[in-house]
């Protein structure tokens, strides 16, 4: 007797694996004390605080200039590395 093997596509394999795991794994809820501690740590700033940060021109200027300077340094190093590696190859 000859048996034909059915080959599964990756999508079918993943679907079978997900179905198997859904049947074997149970959802676990974190302890209430943990969630309370995390809620106390995470704080969203008030709207006034956000607008105050955005209207601080000096801070925004330093942040933007720092980002632009970092990008220029990265581009300079990448060009230098390309120049040095490209010359030897």
mmCIF file of the C-alpha atoms, coordinates in Angstrom:
data_MODEL
# 
_entry.id   MODEL 
# 
loop_
_atom_site.group_PDB 
_atom_site.id 
_atom_site.type_symbol 
_atom_site.label_atom_id 
_atom_site.label_alt_id 
_atom_site.label_comp_id 
_atom_site.label_asym_id 
_atom_site.label_entity_id 
_atom_site.label_seq_id 
_atom_site.pdbx_PDB_ins_code 
_atom_site.Cartn_x 
_atom_site.Cartn_y 
_atom_site.Cartn_z 
_atom_site.occupancy 
_atom_site.B_iso_or_equiv 
_atom_site.pdbx_formal_charge 
_atom_site.auth_seq_id 
_atom_site.auth_comp_id 
_atom_site.auth_asym_id 
_atom_site.auth_atom_id 
_atom_site.pdbx_PDB_model_num 
ATOM 1  C CA . UNK A 1 1  ? 0.000  0.000  0.000  1.00 0.00 ? 1  UNK A CA 1 
ATOM 2  C CA . UNK A 1 2  ? 1.222  3.405  -0.864 1.00 0.00 ? 2  UNK A CA 1 
ATOM 3  C CA . UNK A 1 3  ? 0.474  6.280  1.435  1.00 0.00 ? 3  UNK A CA 1 
ATOM 4  C CA . UNK A 1 4  ? 0.356  9.790  0.114  1.00 0.00 ? 4  UNK A CA 1 
ATOM 5  C CA . UNK A 1 5  ? 1.707  12.373 2.496  1.00 0.00 ? 5  UNK A CA 1 
ATOM 6  C CA . UNK A 1 6  ? -0.238 15.564 2.711  1.00 0.00 ? 6  UNK A CA 1 
ATOM 7  C CA . UNK A 1 7  ? 2.046  18.576 2.796  1.00 0.00 ? 7  UNK A CA 1 
ATOM 8  C CA . UNK A 1 8  ? 0.758  21.519 4.724  1.00 0.00 ? 8  UNK A CA 1 
ATOM 9  C CA . UNK A 1 9  ? 1.359  25.122 3.788  1.00 0.00 ? 9  UNK A CA 1 
ATOM 10 C CA . UNK A 1 10 ? 2.975  27.351 6.417  1.00 0.00 ? 10 UNK A CA 1 
ATOM 11 C CA . UNK A 1 11 ? -0.380 29.060 6.997  1.00 0.00 ? 11 UNK A CA 1 
ATOM 12 C CA . UNK A 1 12 ? -2.056 25.713 7.688  1.00 0.00 ? 12 UNK A CA 1 
ATOM 13 C CA . UNK A 1 13 ? 0.767  24.668 10.021 1.00 0.00 ? 13 UNK A CA 1 
ATOM 14 C CA . UNK A 1 14 ? 0.438  27.923 11.935 1.00 0.00 ? 14 UNK A CA 1 
ATOM 15 C CA . UNK A 1 15 ? -3.340 27.563 12.151 1.00 0.00 ? 15 UNK A CA 1 
ATOM 16 C CA . UNK A 1 16 ? -2.979 24.014 13.490 1.00 0.00 ? 16 UNK A CA 1 
ATOM 17 C CA . UNK A 1 17 ? -0.397 25.143 16.043 1.00 0.00 ? 17 UNK A CA 1 
ATOM 18 C CA . UNK A 1 18 ? -2.587 28.042 17.196 1.00 0.00 ? 18 UNK A CA 1 
ATOM 19 C CA . UNK A 1 19 ? -5.593 25.735 17.535 1.00 0.00 ? 19 UNK A CA 1 
ATOM 20 C CA . UNK A 1 20 ? -3.540 23.283 19.593 1.00 0.00 ? 20 UNK A CA 1 
ATOM 21 C CA . UNK A 1 21 ? -2.162 26.011 21.865 1.00 0.00 ? 21 UNK A CA 1 
ATOM 22 C CA . UNK A 1 22 ? -5.597 27.578 22.313 1.00 0.00 ? 22 UNK A CA 1 
ATOM 23 C CA . UNK A 1 23 ? -6.820 24.257 23.643 1.00 0.00 ? 23 UNK A CA 1 
ATOM 24 C CA . UNK A 1 24 ? -3.906 23.623 26.001 1.00 0.00 ? 24 UNK A CA 1 
ATOM 25 C CA . UNK A 1 25 ? -3.020 27.049 27.415 1.00 0.00 ? 25 UNK A CA 1 
ATOM 26 C CA . UNK A 1 26 ? -5.202 28.874 29.885 1.00 0.00 ? 26 UNK A CA 1 
ATOM 27 C CA . UNK A 1 27 ? -5.256 32.663 30.165 1.00 0.00 ? 27 UNK A CA 1 
ATOM 28 C CA . UNK A 1 28 ? -3.637 33.860 33.377 1.00 0.00 ? 28 UNK A CA 1 
ATOM 29 C CA . UNK A 1 29 ? -4.654 37.106 35.046 1.00 0.00 ? 29 UNK A CA 1 
ATOM 30 C CA . UNK A 1 30 ? -1.972 39.084 36.887 1.00 0.00 ? 30 UNK A CA 1 
ATOM 31 C CA . UNK A 1 31 ? -2.369 39.595 40.636 1.00 0.00 ? 31 UNK A CA 1 
ATOM 32 C CA . UNK A 1 32 ? -4.483 42.587 41.649 1.00 0.00 ? 32 UNK A CA 1 
ATOM 33 C CA . UNK A 1 33 ? -1.630 44.064 43.684 1.00 0.00 ? 33 UNK A CA 1 
ATOM 34 C CA . UNK A 1 34 ? 0.611  44.085 40.607 1.00 0.00 ? 34 UNK A CA 1 
ATOM 35 C CA . UNK A 1 35 ? -1.971 45.878 38.477 1.00 0.00 ? 35 UNK A CA 1 
ATOM 36 C CA . UNK A 1 36 ? -2.602 48.466 41.203 1.00 0.00 ? 36 UNK A CA 1 
ATOM 37 C CA . UNK A 1 37 ? 1.126  49.123 41.542 1.00 0.00 ? 37 UNK A CA 1 
ATOM 38 C CA . UNK A 1 38 ? 1.496  49.558 37.781 1.00 0.00 ? 38 UNK A CA 1 
ATOM 39 C CA . UNK A 1 39 ? -1.492 51.895 37.611 1.00 0.00 ? 39 UNK A CA 1 
ATOM 40 C CA . UNK A 1 40 ? 0.071  54.024 40.328 1.00 0.00 ? 40 UNK A CA 1 
ATOM 41 C CA . UNK A 1 41 ? 3.374  54.210 38.412 1.00 0.00 ? 41 UNK A CA 1 
ATOM 42 C CA . UNK A 1 42 ? 1.926  55.056 35.007 1.00 0.00 ? 42 UNK A CA 1 
ATOM 43 C CA . UNK A 1 43 ? 0.703  58.618 34.849 1.00 0.00 ? 43 UNK A CA 1 
ATOM 44 C CA . UNK A 1 44 ? -0.469 60.448 31.766 1.00 0.00 ? 44 UNK A CA 1 
ATOM 45 C CA . UNK A 1 45 ? 0.387  64.144 31.756 1.00 0.00 ? 45 UNK A CA 1 
ATOM 46 C CA . UNK A 1 46 ? -2.421 66.651 31.835 1.00 0.00 ? 46 UNK A CA 1 
ATOM 47 C CA . UNK A 1 47 ? -3.183 68.712 28.725 1.00 0.00 ? 47 UNK A CA 1 
ATOM 48 C CA . UNK A 1 48 ? -1.776 71.846 30.324 1.00 0.00 ? 48 UNK A CA 1 
ATOM 49 C CA . UNK A 1 49 ? 1.491  70.060 31.013 1.00 0.00 ? 49 UNK A CA 1 
ATOM 50 C CA . UNK A 1 50 ? 1.748  68.885 27.407 1.00 0.00 ? 50 UNK A CA 1 
ATOM 51 C CA . UNK A 1 51 ? 1.066  72.346 26.002 1.00 0.00 ? 51 UNK A CA 1 
ATOM 52 C CA . UNK A 1 52 ? 3.568  73.852 28.411 1.00 0.00 ? 52 UNK A CA 1 
ATOM 53 C CA . UNK A 1 53 ? 6.243  71.472 27.160 1.00 0.00 ? 53 UNK A CA 1 
ATOM 54 C CA . UNK A 1 54 ? 5.449  72.268 23.526 1.00 0.00 ? 54 UNK A CA 1 
ATOM 55 C CA . UNK A 1 55 ? 5.580  76.034 24.096 1.00 0.00 ? 55 UNK A CA 1 
ATOM 56 C CA . UNK A 1 56 ? 9.029  75.829 25.699 1.00 0.00 ? 56 UNK A CA 1 
ATOM 57 C CA . UNK A 1 57 ? 11.005 77.038 22.655 1.00 0.00 ? 57 UNK A CA 1 
ATOM 58 C CA . UNK A 1 58 ? 14.432 76.555 24.155 1.00 0.00 ? 58 UNK A CA 1 
ATOM 59 C CA . UNK A 1 59 ? 13.869 72.910 24.947 1.00 0.00 ? 59 UNK A CA 1 
ATOM 60 C CA . UNK A 1 60 ? 12.366 72.237 21.512 1.00 0.00 ? 60 UNK A CA 1 
ATOM 61 C CA . UNK A 1 61 ? 15.302 74.004 19.857 1.00 0.00 ? 61 UNK A CA 1 
ATOM 62 C CA . UNK A 1 62 ? 17.824 71.857 21.741 1.00 0.00 ? 62 UNK A CA 1 
ATOM 63 C CA . UNK A 1 63 ? 15.915 68.662 21.015 1.00 0.00 ? 63 UNK A CA 1 
ATOM 64 C CA . UNK A 1 64 ? 15.616 69.355 17.285 1.00 0.00 ? 64 UNK A CA 1 
ATOM 65 C CA . UNK A 1 65 ? 19.211 70.540 16.974 1.00 0.00 ? 65 UNK A CA 1 
ATOM 66 C CA . UNK A 1 66 ? 20.398 67.456 18.840 1.00 0.00 ? 66 UNK A CA 1 
ATOM 67 C CA . UNK A 1 67 ? 18.473 65.153 16.527 1.00 0.00 ? 67 UNK A CA 1 
ATOM 68 C CA . UNK A 1 68 ? 19.778 66.903 13.415 1.00 0.00 ? 68 UNK A CA 1 
ATOM 69 C CA . UNK A 1 69 ? 23.360 66.852 14.739 1.00 0.00 ? 69 UNK A CA 1 
ATOM 70 C CA . UNK A 1 70 ? 23.090 63.165 15.518 1.00 0.00 ? 70 UNK A CA 1 
ATOM 71 C CA . UNK A 1 71 ? 21.778 62.401 12.046 1.00 0.00 ? 71 UNK A CA 1 
ATOM 72 C CA . UNK A 1 72 ? 24.609 64.395 10.446 1.00 0.00 ? 72 UNK A CA 1 
ATOM 73 C CA . UNK A 1 73 ? 27.180 62.477 12.490 1.00 0.00 ? 73 UNK A CA 1 
ATOM 74 C CA . UNK A 1 74 ? 25.595 59.179 11.526 1.00 0.00 ? 74 UNK A CA 1 
ATOM 75 C CA . UNK A 1 75 ? 25.612 60.103 7.835  1.00 0.00 ? 75 UNK A CA 1 
ATOM 76 C CA . UNK A 1 76 ? 29.234 61.282 8.065  1.00 0.00 ? 76 UNK A CA 1 
ATOM 77 C CA . UNK A 1 77 ? 30.376 58.034 9.692  1.00 0.00 ? 77 UNK A CA 1 
ATOM 78 C CA . UNK A 1 78 ? 28.425 55.971 7.170  1.00 0.00 ? 78 UNK A CA 1 
ATOM 79 C CA . UNK A 1 79 ? 30.000 57.831 4.241  1.00 0.00 ? 79 UNK A CA 1 
ATOM 80 C CA . UNK A 1 80 ? 33.489 57.516 5.732  1.00 0.00 ? 80 UNK A CA 1 
ATOM 81 C CA . UNK A 1 81 ? 32.998 53.798 6.349  1.00 0.00 ? 81 UNK A CA 1 
ATOM 82 C CA . UNK A 1 82 ? 31.695 53.301 2.813  1.00 0.00 ? 82 UNK A CA 1 
ATOM 83 C CA . UNK A 1 83 ? 34.646 55.252 1.401  1.00 0.00 ? 83 UNK A CA 1 
ATOM 84 C CA . UNK A 1 84 ? 37.202 53.239 3.388  1.00 0.00 ? 84 UNK A CA 1 
ATOM 85 C CA . UNK A 1 85 ? 35.636 49.841 2.666  1.00 0.00 ? 85 UNK A CA 1 
ATOM 86 C CA . UNK A 1 86 ? 34.903 50.649 -0.969 1.00 0.00 ? 86 UNK A CA 1 
ATOM 87 C CA . UNK A 1 87 ? 38.528 51.623 -1.641 1.00 0.00 ? 87 UNK A CA 1 
ATOM 88 C CA . UNK A 1 88 ? 39.963 48.304 -0.463 1.00 0.00 ? 88 UNK A CA 1 
ATOM 89 C CA . UNK A 1 89 ? 37.502 46.035 -2.248 1.00 0.00 ? 89 UNK A CA 1 
# 
